[in-house]
C-alpha cells in the first residue's frame, strides 16, 4: 500500500520541511509551518523519481587547473578581435545579418584562410549549390583554397558524412534555417526544426571538438529568426550590420562565452570581398579642414576600441503656429528630446519654434550616453550658427538637472582623439587621467558649456 508523504510548508516564505518545527529555518518566523498533503508514493512514481538511478557527475572546484581552450586564428584581424582571438575548438558560433550584407563572403574568406593554413575545413551550404559557392570563391581569389564544399539540408546526412573519420576543425552551416531533421515533423525554418537541427549540430561539435559556425537569417526587425533559445544554445552570437548604400560593415559581438562582448570589427565591401578597416575612425569622419556649424566629433567606445564619429545637427526656423519636426538618424529620438528639454529648461535656449534634424555621419548607430554633450554641442552650434572648433572633440553625459557627468574610459577616448590629430576636448570637469596631448576644457554644468560656446557672460 502506498505510503503518504508528510511535508510542512511555511505560509510566509514557502519553505518546505519534512517535519514540523516551531520556527522556519529560512525566514525565522514562528508557528508558520502548516502540514500540506503531498503526492502519494506509488511504485510508478518511485520508478520515475529522478533523485536516484542516474550516474553521479564529477564536481570540481573553482580553483581547479583547467587548460585554456585552443583557438584557431583566421588571420582576419577584425574577425579575430570580435571573437576574442579566433574560433575556439568545440564551440558554436551564430552569425546573423541582413540579406546580402556579406555573411557568407566573410565566412568563406575565413574558411579559405584556415584551410590554406593546413586545417580541415568544411563549408555546407543549404541555400546555394556547390558550384555557386565555388564561383564566388573564384571571384574573391580563393579558388585554390582546399575547402571541402557540400550542398545539403539534411542534418542526418551531414552528421553521417562527418561522423566517420577525422572531423573537420571548422564546420560552416549556411544557414541553420535551411536545415532539416527527420526526427521532427515540420518544414525547414520552423521553430521546432531550427531548434532540433541546431541541437544536433552543436552536440556533434562538442563531442568531436569541431568549431561550428551557424549562419542565421534575421527578421525585418533585425532579430535572428527562429526560437530565442537558439541564441542561448550557442557560445557566441555575432551580428553583421551595415547599410547597402554604405560600403562599411560592422561585425558586433552580442554574446561571447570565450571573450569580451561589445567588441566590433569594421570591414569595407569591395570587389575582392570584405576588406579590413584598421582605422575605423577615418571611415566615419568627413573632411574637417574648415569648421562647419552644427558639426562635432564624438569619441565613441565599442568594447575596448574607441571610434571617432561625426555628429551633425541642423535647425530650421518655422513660422509661428507650425508644428516643428524632430528627425533622428543613428541615435535615440527619446534621448534627443531629453537633451533639447534640458537645453531649454536649464540654459535658456528655445528650440520650440525650430525643426531639429540630427544625423550620425556614415550611417553609424550610437547608444553610448556619453554622446549627450557632443549632441548638445552640435545643437547649440546649429542654433547659434557658431561652429565648434574643427580640432575639438566632446563627450559627457547630461543629467536632467543640467549637470555634466563623467563617463567611463575618458583617458582612452582622449588618447584616440590625440592620435588622429585633435588638439582640444570639451569634457566634464571631473575627467582626469592621461590627457593624450589634448587641451581639456572642463565643464560642471550644461549652462557653463553653453556660455563657453556662445561666449556670453556666465553671470
C-alpha positions in Angstrom: 0.0 0.0 0.0 1.3 3.4 -0.9 2.7 5.4 2.0 1.6 9.0 2.1 4.4 11.6 2.5 4.3 14.4 5.0 5.6 17.8 4.4 5.2 21.2 6.1 5.2 24.4 4.2 5.9 27.9 5.6 3.0 30.2 4.9 5.3 33.2 4.6 8.3 32.2 2.5 7.1 28.9 1.0 10.0 26.8 2.6 9.3 23.1 2.7 10.3 20.9 5.7 9.8 17.1 6.1 8.9 17.6 9.8 7.1 20.2 11.9 9.1 22.7 13.9 8.2 25.9 15.7 10.5 28.2 13.8 11.0 28.3 10.0 14.7 27.8 9.2 14.6 30.1 6.2 12.7 33.2 7.2 12.9 32.8 11.0 9.2 33.3 11.7 7.5 31.3 14.4 4.4 29.0 14.1 4.1 29.4 10.3 4.7 25.7 9.2 1.4 24.1 8.2 1.1 20.5 7.0 0.0 20.0 3.4 -1.0 16.9 1.5 1.9 15.6 -0.6 1.9 13.2 -3.5 1.4 9.6 -2.7 4.4 7.4 -3.4 3.4 4.7 -5.8 5.6 2.1 -7.5 5.3 4.1 -10.7 6.3 7.4 -9.0 9.2 5.7 -7.3 10.5 4.3 -10.6 10.3 7.7 -12.2 11.9 9.7 -9.3 14.9 11.5 -10.8 16.7 11.6 -7.5 18.1 8.2 -7.9 19.2 5.7 -10.6 21.4 8.1 -12.5 25.2 8.5 -12.9 26.9 10.7 -10.5 28.5 13.7 -12.1 32.1 14.8 -11.3 32.3 18.0 -9.3 35.4 20.2 -9.4 36.3 23.4 -7.5 36.7 26.8 -9.0 40.5 26.6 -8.2 41.0 23.5 -10.4 43.7 23.8 -13.1 42.0 23.9 -16.5 43.8 24.4 -19.7 42.7 27.4 -21.8 40.7 26.4 -24.9 42.5 26.1 -28.2 41.8 28.9 -30.7 42.2 28.9 -34.4 43.1 32.4 -35.6 41.7 33.2 -39.0 44.3 35.8 -39.9 41.4 38.4 -40.4 42.3 40.7 -37.5 38.9 42.3 -37.3 37.1 39.0 -37.1 39.6 37.6 -34.6 39.2 40.7 -32.5 35.4 40.3 -32.3 35.7 36.6 -31.5 38.3 37.2 -28.8 41.3 35.7 -30.6 39.8 33.2 -33.1 37.4 30.3 -33.3 37.5 28.1 -30.2 37.7 24.3 -30.6 34.3 22.7 -29.9 32.5 26.0 -29.8 29.3 27.0 -31.6 29.1 30.5 -33.2 25.9 32.0 -34.6 26.3 34.9 -37.0 23.2 36.9 -38.2 22.7 39.8 -40.5 20.5 41.2 -43.3 20.4 39.5 -46.7 23.4 40.5 -48.9 25.3 42.1 -46.0 28.3 39.8 -46.5 27.9 36.9 -44.0 28.7 34.2 -46.5 31.5 36.2 -48.0 33.2 36.7 -44.7 32.9 33.1 -43.6 34.2 31.9 -47.0 37.2 34.1 -46.6 37.8 32.9 -43.1 37.4 29.3 -44.1 39.8 29.7 -47.0 42.5 31.2 -44.8 42.2 28.4 -42.2 42.2 25.8 -45.0 45.3 27.3 -46.5 47.0 27.1 -43.1 46.6 23.3 -43.1 43.3 22.9 -41.2 40.5 20.6 -42.2 37.6 23.0 -43.1 34.1 22.1 -44.4 31.5 24.5 -45.8 28.0 23.2 -46.1 25.5 25.4 -48.0 21.8 24.8 -47.8 20.9 27.8 -49.9 23.3 27.6 -52.8 24.7 24.8 -54.9 28.4 23.9 -54.5 29.1 25.4 -58.0 27.7 28.8 -56.9 29.9 28.8 -53.8 32.9 27.8 -56.0 32.2 30.7 -58.4 32.1 33.2 -55.5 35.4 31.8 -54.2 37.0 32.3 -57.6 35.7 35.9 -57.8 37.2 36.5 -54.4 40.5 35.0 -55.4 40.1 31.9 -53.2 39.6 29.3 -55.9 42.7 27.3 -54.9 41.8 27.1 -51.2 41.4 23.4 -50.1 37.9 24.0 -48.5 35.5 21.0 -48.7 32.2 22.1 -50.2 28.8 20.4 -50.0 25.2 21.4 -50.7 22.9 19.6 -48.2 20.0 20.4 -45.9 19.6 17.1 -44.1 21.2 17.1 -40.6 21.3 13.3 -40.7 23.3 13.3 -44.0 25.7 16.0 -42.7 26.4 14.2 -39.4 26.8 10.8 -41.2 29.3 12.4 -43.6 31.5 14.0 -40.9 30.8 11.4 -38.2 33.1 8.8 -39.7 36.8 9.6 -39.9 38.6 12.7 -38.7 36.1 15.5 -38.0 36.7 19.0 -39.6 38.3 21.6 -37.4 35.8 24.2 -38.7 32.3 23.5 -40.0 30.3 26.3 -41.5 26.5 25.7 -41.9 24.9 28.3 -44.2 22.2 28.6 -43.0 20.6 27.0 -40.0 17.1 27.9 -41.2 17.5 25.6 -44.2 18.5 22.6 -42.2 16.0 19.7 -41.7 15.9 16.9 -39.1 13.9 13.9 -39.9 13.3 13.3 -36.2 10.9 16.3 -36.1 7.9 16.9 -38.3 7.7 20.3 -40.0 9.2 22.3 -42.8 12.7 23.7 -42.6 12.8 27.1 -40.8 10.1 26.3 -38.3 10.8 26.8 -34.6 11.0 23.1 -33.9 13.2 22.3 -36.9 15.6 25.1 -36.2 15.9 24.1 -32.5 16.3 20.4 -33.2 18.8 20.9 -36.1 20.9 23.3 -34.1 20.9 21.0 -31.0 22.2 18.0 -33.1 24.9 20.0 -34.8 26.0 21.6 -31.5 26.1 18.2 -29.8 28.4 16.9 -32.7 30.7 19.9 -32.3 31.1 19.5 -28.6 31.7 15.8 -28.8 34.2 15.9 -31.7 35.9 19.2 -31.0 34.8 21.0 -34.1 34.4 24.7 -34.3 30.8 25.1 -35.6 29.6 28.3 -37.3 25.9 28.7 -38.0 24.6 31.4 -40.3 21.2 32.7 -39.2 18.5 34.7 -41.0 17.1 37.8 -39.4 13.6 39.2 -39.3 12.6 42.6 -40.5 13.3 44.0 -37.0 16.9 42.8 -37.2 16.5 39.9 -34.7 17.7 36.5 -35.6 14.8 34.4 -36.9 13.7 31.3 -35.1 13.4 30.5 -31.4 15.2 32.8 -28.9 16.6 29.7 -27.3 18.9 29.4 -30.3 21.0 32.3 -29.0 21.2 30.6 -25.6 22.4 27.3 -27.1 25.4 28.7 -28.9 28.6 30.1 -27.3 29.0 33.2 -29.4 26.5 35.4 -31.2 27.8 37.8 -33.8 25.7 40.5 -35.6 26.7 41.7 -39.0 25.4 45.2 -39.5 25.5 47.8 -42.2 23.6 49.6 -44.9 23.7 48.6 -48.6 24.1 52.2 -49.5 27.3 52.4 -47.5 30.4 50.4 -48.1 31.3 49.7 -44.5 30.2 46.7 -42.4 30.3 46.3 -38.7 30.7 42.9 -37.0 29.5 43.1 -33.4 29.8 40.5 -30.6 26.5 40.3 -28.8 27.4 37.2 -26.7 30.7 35.6 -26.2 31.5 32.9 -23.6 35.2 32.9 -24.5 35.8 36.6 -24.8 34.5 40.1 -24.2 31.2 41.4 -25.6 30.5 44.6 -27.4 33.7 44.2 -29.4 33.4 45.2 -33.0 35.2 44.6 -36.3 34.9 47.0 -39.2 35.0 45.9 -42.8 34.6 47.6 -46.2 32.9 45.8 -49.0 35.0 45.8 -52.2 35.0 43.8 -55.4 37.5 41.4 -53.9 35.4 40.8 -50.9 35.4 42.2 -47.4 38.5 44.3 -46.5 39.6 45.1 -43.0 39.5 48.7 -41.8 42.3 49.1 -39.3 41.4 52.8 -38.6 37.5 52.9 -38.4 37.6 56.5 -37.2 38.7 57.7 -40.6 35.7 55.9 -42.1 33.1 58.0 -40.1 34.8 61.4 -40.3 34.4 63.8 -43.2 36.9 66.4 -44.4 37.4 68.7 -41.5 39.8 71.3 -42.9 37.4 74.0 -42.1 34.8 74.4 -39.3 31.1 73.9 -40.1 28.2 74.9 -38.0 26.2 72.0 -36.4 29.0 69.5 -36.6 31.1 68.0 -33.8 33.2 64.9 -33.2 32.4 62.3 -30.5 34.9 59.6 -29.4 32.6 56.6 -29.1 33.7 53.4 -27.4 32.9 49.9 -28.8 34.1 47.4 -26.3 37.8 48.3 -25.9 38.0 50.1 -29.2 37.5 53.9 -29.5 35.8 55.1 -32.7 35.5 58.7 -33.6 32.3 59.6 -35.3 30.8 62.9 -36.5 27.5 64.2 -35.2 25.7 66.6 -37.4 22.7 68.8 -36.4 20.5 71.2 -38.3 17.9 73.6 -37.0 15.3 75.4 -39.3 13.2 78.2 -38.0 9.4 77.8 -38.7 6.6 80.3 -39.0 4.5 80.7 -35.8 1.9 78.1 -35.4 3.6 75.4 -37.4 4.4 72.1 -35.7 8.2 71.5 -35.5 9.6 68.2 -36.7 12.3 66.1 -34.9 14.2 63.7 -37.2 17.0 61.5 -35.9 19.2 59.0 -37.8 21.6 56.8 -35.8 20.6 57.9 -32.3 17.8 57.5 -29.8 15.0 60.0 -30.5 14.0 59.9 -26.8 17.5 60.9 -25.8 17.4 63.8 -28.3 14.1 65.0 -26.7 15.7 64.9 -23.3 18.8 67.0 -24.4 16.5 69.5 -26.0 14.4 69.8 -22.9 17.5 70.4 -20.7 18.8 73.0 -23.1 15.5 74.9 -22.9 14.9 74.5 -19.1 18.5 74.9 -17.8 20.2 77.1 -20.5 17.5 79.4 -21.8 17.7 78.2 -25.4 14.5 77.9 -27.4 14.1 75.0 -29.9 10.2 75.0 -29.7 10.0 77.0 -33.0 12.7 75.1 -34.8 12.7 71.9 -36.8 15.6 69.8 -35.5 17.5 67.2 -37.6 20.2 65.0 -36.1 22.4 62.6 -38.0 25.3 60.3 -37.2 27.6 60.5 -40.2 28.4 57.4 -42.2 25.3 55.5 -41.0 26.8 54.7 -37.6 24.4 53.9 -34.8 25.2 55.3 -31.3 23.9 54.0 -28.0 26.5 55.5 -25.7 25.1 58.0 -23.2 28.5 59.8 -23.4 27.3 61.3 -26.7 25.0 63.7 -24.9 27.5 66.6 -24.7 28.5 66.1 -28.3 24.9 66.2 -29.4 24.3 69.3 -27.3 27.3 71.0 -28.9 26.1 70.3 -32.4 22.6 71.6 -31.5 23.9 74.8 -29.9 26.2 75.3 -32.9 23.4 74.9 -35.4 21.1 77.2 -33.5 23.6 79.9 -32.9 25.5 79.4 -36.2 28.8 79.3 -34.3 30.9 76.4 -35.4 32.6 74.1 -33.0 36.4 74.2 -33.5 37.4 71.6 -36.1 40.2 70.2 -33.8 37.9 69.6 -30.8 36.0 66.5 -29.6 33.3 66.4 -27.0 31.9 63.8 -24.7 29.9 63.6 -21.4 26.6 62.5 -20.0 23.9 65.2 -19.3 21.6 64.8 -16.3 18.1 66.3 -16.1 19.5 68.8 -13.5 21.9 70.2 -16.2 24.9 68.6 -14.6 27.5 67.1 -16.9 28.6 63.7 -15.6 31.9 61.9 -16.3 31.8 58.8 -18.4 33.8 55.6 -18.5 37.2 55.3 -20.2 37.8 59.0 -20.7 41.5 58.6 -21.0 41.1 56.0 -23.8 38.8 58.3 -25.7 41.2 61.2 -25.4 44.2 59.1 -26.4 42.4 58.1 -29.7 41.5 61.7 -30.4 45.0 62.8 -29.9 46.3 60.0 -32.2 44.1 61.4 -35.0 45.4 64.9 -34.7 42.7 66.6 -32.5 44.1 69.3 -30.2 41.3 70.0 -27.6 38.5 68.3 -25.8 35.2 69.5 -24.3 34.7 67.2 -21.3 33.1 67.0 -17.8 35.2 68.8 -15.2 35.7 65.5 -13.3 37.6 63.9 -16.2 41.2 63.1 -15.2 44.0 60.8 -16.1 46.1 60.9 -19.2 45.2 63.8 -21.5 46.6 62.2 -24.6 48.3 65.5 -25.6 44.9 67.4 -25.7 44.0 70.7 -24.1 41.0 69.9 -21.8 38.1 72.3 -21.2 36.1 71.0 -18.3 32.5 72.0 -17.5 30.5 71.1 -14.4 27.1 72.1 -15.8 25.5 72.4 -19.3 24.9 76.1 -18.7 28.6 76.7 -18.3 29.2 74.7 -21.5 26.6 76.8 -23.5 28.1 80.0 -22.1 31.5 78.9 -23.3 30.2 78.1 -26.8 28.2 81.3 -27.1 31.0 83.4 -25.5 28.4 85.0 -23.2 28.9 86.3 -19.6 28.2 83.5 -17.1 26.6 86.0 -14.7 
